[in-house]
Amino acid sequence: LKLKEGGLVSFPTETVYGLGANALNPDAVNLIFKAKQRPLTDPVIVHVLNFDEALPLIDISDKLKKCYKFLTDTFWPGPLTIVTKANMK
């Protein structure tokens, strides 16, 4: 099953191999939880290409947007992780 069709993929990171799926496909994300026997209360990482792609997915203040924009412009592409509340709309 292809990633675009809801399948899973294994990929290398800086330290370990990750198990991924299309983060915008709830059924695919649920497959990660099932495969890893991970509790649904454990958040997953969403990889994005750039700040503009991340913006609709996060719930942050205008003040934090400026900070995150500076960080992503400065350090992406690269191993920068930003932790924030998800936009559940």
HELIX and SHEET records of a PDB file:
HELIX    1   1 LEU A    3  GLU A    5  5                                   3    
HELIX    2   2 PRO A   26  LYS A   36  1                                  11    
HELIX    3   3 PHE A   51  ALA A   54  1                                   4    
HELIX    4   4 LEU A   55  LEU A   57  5                                   3    
HELIX    5   5 ASP A   62  PHE A   75  1                                  14    
SHEET    1   A 2 VAL A   9  PRO A  12  0                                        
SHEET    2   A 2 TYR A  17  GLY A  20 -1                                        
END                                                                             
